[in-house]
């Protein structure tokens, strides 16, 4: 008995649409894939907001906050990218990182968009080790420069 062969319609991780033989309007599917790649290649978001901005700029992306409103209803935790005509919504994958321009920090997706905890500089204690404190302060400065924690 012959088994039916099925082909996936999109990639597993980011739902980039595949082309199939004899497909009409191939440019639509290629352009959709390119829009998604444009958002994902270097993921930078303007910030996390509940409602779509009234006049977004082409190429801007946002994290959709809860509760989403307007054109974003039902899109919570997704990345919304504006291509100049419409919003493209992308599901984040586990451990995905984006840079949040509003906060000047990276966010990581772990059952929601999270910020890494910020270290506290040592200030007290009965024994003061100035070299250890300097080393810790240097580490904190490097984390801030990398955008992993706020300054």
Backbone bond lengths (Angstrom), bond angles and torsions (degrees), N, CA, C in turn:
res aa  C-N    CA-C-N  psi(-1)  N-CA   C-N-CA  omega(-1)  CA-C   N-CA-C  phi
1 X - - - 1.441 - - 1.527 108.97 -
2 X 1.284 117.16 134.49 1.455 122.76 -179.02 1.518 109.61 -81.52
3 X 1.319 114.71 132.94 1.466 119.39 177.85 1.518 109.72 -95.85
4 X 1.312 114.62 142.50 1.457 121.77 178.62 1.528 109.20 -72.67
5 X 1.311 116.93 131.18 1.454 121.70 178.05 1.515 108.08 -97.86
6 X 1.321 116.15 124.77 1.461 118.86 177.18 1.518 109.37 -114.21
7 X 1.277 114.83 145.07 1.456 121.36 179.37 1.522 108.58 -113.08
8 X 1.316 117.23 142.54 1.471 118.71 178.32 1.525 110.20 -66.64
9 X 1.332 115.04 152.46 1.459 120.52 179.72 1.520 112.21 -89.76
10 X 1.345 116.24 -18.11 1.463 119.32 -177.30 1.529 109.83 -154.80
11 X 1.333 114.79 166.94 1.461 119.53 178.76 1.521 110.19 -69.31
12 X 1.319 114.97 154.79 1.466 120.53 -174.27 1.528 113.32 -69.84
13 X 1.315 118.49 -40.28 1.462 119.97 -172.49 1.513 114.00 -82.49
14 X 1.322 118.73 -46.05 1.460 120.31 -172.85 1.521 114.04 -123.62
15 X 1.312 117.72 14.28 1.468 122.96 176.42 1.528 112.96 54.89
16 X 1.328 116.72 40.06 1.461 119.54 174.60 1.524 107.27 -73.34
17 X 1.328 118.94 125.72 1.467 120.59 -174.41 1.528 112.19 -69.35
18 X 1.330 115.66 136.93 1.460 122.49 174.65 1.517 109.78 -88.62
19 X 1.322 115.82 151.79 1.456 121.12 171.55 1.525 107.77 -91.06
20 X 1.310 116.08 149.43 1.458 121.09 175.64 1.523 108.08 -123.16
21 X 1.325 116.01 156.63 1.466 120.98 -178.62 1.526 110.33 -57.92
22 X 1.310 116.68 134.73 1.448 122.11 176.97 1.523 114.51 73.54
23 X 1.291 116.87 14.01 1.467 120.82 -176.56 1.527 111.11 -70.95
24 X 1.319 115.43 133.42 1.465 120.45 176.27 1.524 109.69 -81.33
25 X 1.293 116.66 152.85 1.459 123.93 178.07 1.535 112.28 52.31
26 X 1.324 115.30 50.87 1.466 120.51 -179.60 1.526 111.73 -57.47
27 X 1.321 116.48 -33.24 1.464 119.81 -177.26 1.527 111.79 -60.53
28 X 1.328 117.55 -31.79 1.467 120.91 178.06 1.526 110.41 -61.52
29 X 1.321 117.19 -46.06 1.459 122.02 -178.02 1.533 111.96 -71.63
30 X 1.320 115.96 -38.81 1.469 119.43 177.42 1.522 110.06 -65.66
31 X 1.328 117.15 -43.91 1.459 120.64 179.78 1.522 111.72 -64.23
32 X 1.330 117.44 -38.97 1.469 121.26 176.87 1.527 110.34 -60.98
33 X 1.327 116.77 -44.51 1.464 120.52 178.73 1.526 110.61 -63.66
34 X 1.333 117.47 -41.02 1.467 120.49 179.80 1.523 111.71 -65.83
35 X 1.334 117.95 -37.85 1.471 120.76 177.05 1.519 110.70 -61.72
36 X 1.329 116.66 -44.33 1.459 120.54 178.87 1.533 111.05 -63.92
37 X 1.322 116.41 -43.61 1.465 119.92 178.45 1.521 111.63 -63.51
38 X 1.321 116.76 -36.70 1.460 120.96 179.19 1.532 110.86 -61.47
39 X 1.322 116.71 -38.18 1.467 121.03 178.46 1.530 110.78 -73.28
40 X 1.323 116.67 -39.48 1.461 121.24 -172.17 1.523 114.76 -86.15
41 X 1.318 118.35 -21.78 1.458 120.89 -174.25 1.527 112.19 -59.72
42 X 1.297 116.80 -44.99 1.467 122.21 176.71 1.523 105.51 -138.04
43 X 1.333 117.65 82.63 1.468 120.22 -169.69 1.530 113.71 -70.01
44 X 1.324 114.56 104.18 1.457 122.66 175.32 1.520 107.15 -122.14
45 X 1.322 116.72 128.59 1.457 120.85 178.69 1.524 109.13 -115.30
46 X 1.325 115.18 152.87 1.461 120.55 178.88 1.521 111.20 -73.08
47 X 1.323 117.05 -27.03 1.456 122.71 -179.08 1.510 109.78 159.92
48 X 1.322 116.35 -170.35 1.458 122.57 178.81 1.524 107.83 -113.60
49 X 1.333 116.61 118.87 1.458 121.45 -177.67 1.521 110.68 -137.29
50 X 1.340 115.65 155.87 1.475 122.18 -179.33 1.519 112.94 -84.05
51 X 1.329 116.52 -34.87 1.456 118.70 -176.33 1.523 110.56 -121.79
52 X 1.334 116.91 147.96 1.461 120.09 -178.04 1.524 111.16 -63.63
53 X 1.328 117.42 140.67 1.460 119.41 177.17 1.529 110.61 -63.30
54 X 1.321 116.10 150.46 1.465 120.27 -175.91 1.529 112.95 -70.24
55 X 1.317 117.90 -31.65 1.467 119.80 178.85 1.534 110.09 -139.63
56 X 1.332 116.58 74.88 1.464 119.42 179.88 1.527 111.21 -70.44
57 X 1.307 115.19 153.85 1.455 121.19 176.41 1.523 109.01 -91.07
58 X 1.305 116.69 145.98 1.459 121.61 178.67 1.528 109.06 -57.37
59 X 1.327 115.76 130.09 1.463 121.17 179.46 1.514 113.99 95.45
60 X 1.332 118.36 -10.21 1.460 119.89 178.55 1.522 110.15 -75.81
61 X 1.340 114.90 147.21 1.457 121.14 177.61 1.525 108.54 -133.22
62 X 1.320 115.82 153.49 1.462 122.88 -177.89 1.523 109.17 -138.70
63 X 1.320 116.19 155.61 1.458 121.31 167.80 1.514 106.39 -90.33
64 X 1.319 116.94 131.52 1.463 120.97 -178.81 1.523 108.57 -85.76
65 X 1.334 115.72 116.80 1.467 122.41 -177.71 1.529 110.31 -87.45
66 X 1.316 114.75 169.06 1.468 122.21 177.24 1.520 108.81 -101.09
67 X 1.305 120.08 134.85 1.460 129.07 -3.87 1.524 110.46 -86.59
68 X 1.321 116.46 132.31 1.458 121.19 179.50 1.527 109.69 -73.47
69 X 1.333 115.36 146.24 1.469 120.43 -179.21 1.527 109.84 -128.88
70 X 1.305 115.80 172.62 1.467 121.87 175.94 1.515 112.46 58.01
71 X 1.339 115.44 -134.49 1.471 121.87 -178.55 1.529 112.12 -67.51
72 X 1.322 116.70 -8.79 1.467 120.28 -177.45 1.526 113.50 -100.96
73 X 1.309 119.33 5.44 1.473 121.03 -179.49 1.528 109.18 -56.44
74 X 1.326 115.79 130.43 1.457 121.53 179.71 1.521 114.75 82.66
75 X 1.325 117.74 6.02 1.472 121.24 -177.00 1.530 112.73 -109.02
76 X 1.322 118.93 18.11 1.456 123.18 -176.02 1.534 111.85 -51.65
77 X 1.331 115.46 140.86 1.472 125.58 178.16 1.526 113.91 70.99
78 X 1.310 118.34 -1.26 1.462 120.47 179.05 1.528 109.34 -88.13
79 X 1.302 115.82 163.63 1.466 121.87 172.99 1.518 106.55 -93.20
80 X 1.327 116.14 127.52 1.462 122.10 178.67 1.521 108.41 -108.89
81 X 1.320 116.94 118.05 1.458 121.74 179.18 1.517 110.73 -113.56
82 X 1.331 116.87 134.98 1.464 122.38 -179.51 1.522 109.13 -97.74
83 X 1.332 117.02 123.98 1.465 120.52 -178.81 1.533 112.89 -100.64
84 X 1.321 116.09 6.48 1.460 120.84 -178.18 1.517 112.02 104.39
85 X 1.338 116.82 -19.14 1.466 121.53 -179.25 1.526 112.91 -127.62
86 X 1.318 116.50 -34.60 1.461 120.55 -174.95 1.525 110.44 -152.82
87 X 1.330 115.07 167.10 1.458 121.68 176.25 1.522 109.24 -90.38
88 X 1.322 116.07 134.96 1.454 122.59 172.23 1.511 106.36 -108.73
89 X 1.323 117.17 126.83 1.466 121.99 -177.95 1.518 109.65 -107.21
90 X 1.324 114.82 132.70 1.464 120.97 -178.17 1.517 109.19 -124.26
91 X 1.330 115.34 129.85 1.459 120.49 175.72 1.521 109.33 -76.39
92 X 1.324 117.94 129.57 1.462 119.28 176.41 1.524 110.63 -73.57
93 X 1.315 115.70 153.79 1.459 120.87 174.97 1.524 108.50 -105.03
94 X 1.321 116.50 161.07 1.467 120.88 -179.25 1.527 110.34 -57.15
95 X 1.312 115.92 134.06 1.461 124.91 178.83 1.527 113.96 70.94
96 X 1.328 118.00 12.90 1.466 121.15 176.67 1.520 109.29 -67.53
97 X 1.325 116.69 139.39 1.455 122.50 179.05 1.524 110.38 -114.95
98 X 1.336 115.64 141.03 1.461 122.23 171.98 1.526 107.54 -133.42
99 X 1.319 115.16 156.97 1.458 119.48 174.54 1.516 107.95 -100.15
100 X 1.325 117.04 123.74 1.463 123.56 -179.71 1.521 107.69 -94.05
101 X 1.348 117.24 107.44 1.461 121.73 -177.95 1.523 112.13 -63.34
102 X 1.329 117.09 -35.02 1.454 120.96 -179.06 1.526 111.17 -62.38
103 X 1.317 117.19 -41.79 1.467 121.68 -179.36 1.525 113.07 -90.74
104 X 1.334 116.87 -18.88 1.454 120.41 -175.49 1.523 111.62 69.53
105 X 1.344 115.93 30.22 1.476 121.35 -176.65 1.518 110.71 -141.18
106 X 1.306 113.81 162.17 1.458 120.33 173.67 1.523 109.57 -84.91
107 X 1.317 115.35 150.61 1.463 122.73 173.93 1.521 107.08 -124.15
108 X 1.309 115.61 148.00 1.458 121.14 179.21 1.525 108.61 -123.31
109 X 1.328 116.37 140.18 1.462 120.18 -179.72 1.524 110.23 -91.30
110 X 1.315 115.73 111.42 1.459 124.07 173.88 1.519 106.56 -138.22
111 X 1.318 117.24 89.92 1.468 122.38 -175.75 1.530 110.54 56.48
112 X 1.301 117.25 36.52 1.458 125.13 -176.78 1.525 108.13 133.65
113 X 1.315 116.44 163.68 1.467 120.84 -179.53 1.523 109.52 -82.01
114 X 1.323 116.19 119.56 1.460 122.18 -175.47 1.521 111.32 -118.87
115 X 1.314 114.10 152.40 1.461 121.45 172.71 1.521 107.76 -102.77
116 X 1.328 117.56 141.89 1.461 117.95 177.09 1.527 110.24 -66.23
117 X 1.324 117.51 147.20 1.464 119.25 178.52 1.524 110.36 -65.26
118 X 1.322 114.97 148.42 1.460 119.27 -179.66 1.523 110.25 -94.78
119 X 1.323 116.97 131.43 1.459 119.11 178.11 1.528 110.91 -70.44
120 X 1.301 114.92 151.37 1.464 121.11 177.46 1.528 107.24 -102.88
121 X 1.317 115.40 129.44 1.460 119.01 179.54 1.526 109.53 -70.34
122 X 1.333 116.27 141.30 1.464 119.11 179.43 1.527 110.93 -67.99
123 X 1.334 116.56 133.87 1.466 120.25 179.23 1.516 112.33 -131.22
124 X 1.315 117.99 -20.69 1.460 119.64 -174.82 1.510 111.62 -122.30
125 X 1.304 114.68 -158.46 1.455 121.01 -179.83 1.511 110.95 108.16
126 X 1.313 115.20 157.79 1.462 119.01 -177.68 1.521 111.99 -82.24
127 X 1.345 117.57 -25.42 1.455 120.66 178.16 1.519 108.27 -118.10
128 X 1.304 116.84 126.36 1.454 120.94 -178.40 1.523 108.62 -104.29
129 X 1.320 115.07 121.30 1.459 121.75 176.55 1.528 106.55 -112.19
130 X 1.331 115.79 99.57 1.462 120.02 -174.50 1.523 112.09 -64.33
131 X 1.331 119.43 -34.19 1.459 120.92 178.75 1.525 110.94 -66.31
132 X 1.326 117.62 -41.09 1.467 120.92 178.27 1.520 110.10 -65.15
133 X 1.332 117.27 -42.28 1.465 120.13 178.52 1.527 111.20 -63.12
134 X 1.324 117.39 -41.83 1.467 120.86 177.89 1.524 110.56 -62.22
135 X 1.330 116.94 -40.97 1.467 120.79 179.11 1.523 110.57 -63.87
136 X 1.323 117.01 -42.90 1.467 120.97 179.50 1.525 110.04 -65.51
137 X 1.323 117.29 -42.51 1.461 120.46 178.76 1.528 110.94 -62.82
138 X 1.336 117.57 -37.64 1.462 121.30 177.53 1.524 110.65 -64.85
139 X 1.325 116.76 -42.65 1.467 120.54 177.87 1.532 110.33 -61.17
140 X 1.319 117.18 -44.58 1.459 121.22 179.53 1.530 110.10 -62.36
141 X 1.331 118.08 -42.97 1.465 121.21 178.37 1.531 111.18 -61.07
142 X 1.325 117.43 -41.28 1.464 120.98 179.15 1.525 111.28 -66.25
143 X 1.323 117.40 -39.06 1.471 120.85 176.40 1.526 110.70 -63.84
144 X 1.338 116.76 -37.76 1.463 120.64 177.51 1.514 110.94 -67.19
145 X 1.325 117.34 -42.96 1.462 120.97 179.48 1.526 111.17 -63.94
146 X 1.327 117.49 -31.75 1.465 121.71 179.13 1.523 111.89 -79.17
147 X 1.338 117.41 -6.26 1.462 120.89 179.92 1.513 113.00 78.46
148 X 1.329 117.34 15.60 1.454 120.42 -179.46 1.523 112.10 -83.73
149 X 1.325 117.17 -28.66 1.467 122.10 175.01 1.529 107.18 -136.11
150 X 1.325 116.35 160.03 1.468 119.35 -178.34 1.511 111.59 -80.15
151 X 1.317 115.58 157.23 1.458 119.79 -179.77 1.517 110.71 -88.81
